[in-house]
């Protein structure tokens, strides 16, 4: 007979709203830091496994190939203080991006080392009802591939800028 899992008093699913995401090099109270309470949504990592097919007469056999980790997406609310627009512009600058207003600066470019030194690792934790960590993902040497500084502003909306 099957166990009545959901009927047990201590059975509890992981809940989507119980999580924290932090950037290990930017999780304090200094200008440019990104507090965990500004994170609104985060996608969990996805591993995509390619397949290699082999055909033999009238049969097709599949074998596992390489694992490719897909990018995660994080949405943050941009408060007045701390100013996350400033934080992400600071990350870009410290990662090597410079506005090309002179010939020498125009030759500068982003580097993976500077990116990872600037943001550190990204840690995504799921927590239980008491705040204890029950699942942890640590993205090592991450890079940022897309920054949206808030999308559309509208006089008709009282939504927060994300």
C-alpha positions as a printed Julia matrix, in Angstrom:
162×3 Matrix{Float64}:
  0.0    0.0     0.0
  1.29   3.43   -0.9
  2.29   5.85    1.81
 -0.06   8.82    2.25
  2.71  11.36    1.77
  0.58  14.51    1.65
 -1.5   13.23    4.55
  1.49  13.21    6.91
  1.77  16.16    9.3
  5.42  16.86    8.41
  4.92  16.68    4.62
  5.47  20.07    3.06
  6.29  20.98   -0.53
  8.95  23.49   -1.46
  7.19  26.82   -1.96
  7.96  29.24   -4.8
  7.9   32.33   -2.6
 10.45  31.0    -0.09
 13.8   31.85   -1.62
 16.73  34.24   -1.41
 19.18  35.19   -4.14
 22.45  36.94   -3.42
 25.58  38.08   -5.21
 28.5   37.09   -2.96
 30.61  40.18   -3.75
 27.67  42.6    -3.44
 25.59  41.55   -0.46
 26.49  44.15    2.17
 25.39  47.69    2.91
 27.87  49.55    0.71
 26.89  51.68   -2.31
 26.47  49.33   -5.27
 25.49  46.33   -3.14
 22.34  44.36   -3.99
 20.23  43.42   -0.94
 18.37  40.09   -1.04
 15.05  41.87   -0.4
 15.21  43.57   -3.81
 14.94  40.25   -5.69
 11.38  39.72   -6.94
 11.71  36.61   -9.12
 14.42  34.15  -10.09
 14.42  31.12  -12.34
 16.11  27.97  -11.12
 18.93  26.47  -13.18
 18.06  24.26  -16.14
 20.44  21.59  -17.47
 19.91  20.74  -21.13
 21.34  17.39  -22.22
 21.99  16.93  -25.91
 21.46  13.57  -27.55
 23.48  11.72  -30.11
 21.53   9.35  -32.31
 22.88   6.24  -33.93
 20.89   4.49  -36.61
 21.31   0.82  -37.29
 19.15  -0.74  -40.01
 15.58   0.03  -38.89
 16.44   1.16  -35.36
 17.44   4.47  -33.81
 19.41   4.53  -30.58
 19.88   7.65  -28.45
 22.9    8.35  -26.27
 23.41  11.23  -23.85
 25.67  13.98  -25.11
 26.86  17.17  -23.45
 25.23  19.06  -20.62
 24.61  22.75  -21.29
 23.45  24.97  -18.45
 20.86  27.52  -19.53
 21.0   31.12  -18.25
 18.85  32.05  -15.28
 16.67  35.16  -15.21
 16.43  37.43  -12.18
 13.98  40.31  -11.72
 14.75  42.92   -9.08
 12.73  45.84   -7.76
 14.7   49.09   -8.07
 14.32  51.05   -4.82
 15.39  54.66   -4.37
 17.93  53.59   -1.76
 19.92  51.51   -2.52
 19.83  52.53   -6.18
 20.11  49.3    -8.18
 20.46  51.17  -11.48
 23.68  52.6   -10.03
 24.7   49.14   -8.79
 24.4   47.55  -12.24
 26.1   50.48  -13.99
 28.89  50.08  -11.43
 29.09  46.35  -12.22
 29.39  47.12  -15.95
 32.12  49.68  -15.3
 34.13  47.4   -13.03
 33.7   44.52  -15.5
 35.53  46.64  -18.08
 32.86  48.64  -19.93
 33.81  52.25  -20.52
 31.91  54.86  -22.5
 34.12  55.4   -25.58
 34.77  59.14  -25.35
 38.51  58.88  -26.12
 40.61  56.63  -28.36
 42.33  54.88  -25.47
 39.08  54.22  -23.59
 37.41  52.98  -26.79
 39.84  50.04  -26.8
 38.73  48.81  -23.36
 36.32  45.89  -23.19
 34.61  43.51  -20.79
 36.44  40.54  -19.33
 35.09  37.43  -17.65
 37.56  37.78  -14.77
 36.51  41.36  -14.04
 32.83  40.37  -14.28
 33.19  37.49  -11.86
 35.41  39.48   -9.48
 32.82  42.27   -9.46
 29.69  40.22   -8.73
 31.17  37.09   -7.14
 29.09  33.94   -7.26
 25.31  33.99   -7.45
 23.67  31.97   -4.66
 20.03  30.91   -4.95
 18.61  29.34   -1.8
 15.19  27.87   -1.17
 14.17  28.09    2.46
 11.56  26.43    4.64
  8.89  28.06    6.8
 11.46  28.8     9.52
 14.01  30.33    7.13
 16.36  27.34    7.07
 18.05  26.51    3.79
 16.61  23.39    2.15
 18.09  23.73   -1.35
 21.1   25.67   -2.6
 22.4   26.53   -6.05
 25.7   28.38   -6.39
 26.53  29.7    -9.84
 30.31  29.95  -10.07
 31.94  32.62  -12.26
 28.65  33.98  -13.64
 28.37  36.78  -16.17
 25.47  39.11  -16.77
 24.14  38.93  -20.32
 21.17  41.31  -20.19
 20.29  44.32  -18.03
 16.91  46.03  -18.38
 16.84  49.24  -16.34
 13.1   49.27  -15.82
 11.32  49.01  -19.14
  8.37  51.3   -19.72
  7.38  54.14  -17.4
  3.73  55.2   -17.4
  1.61  57.83  -15.65
 -1.2   55.25  -15.64
  0.64  52.72  -13.48
  1.6   52.68   -9.82
  3.67  49.49  -10.22
  7.22  49.29   -8.9
 10.09  49.73  -11.34
 11.75  46.37  -11.96
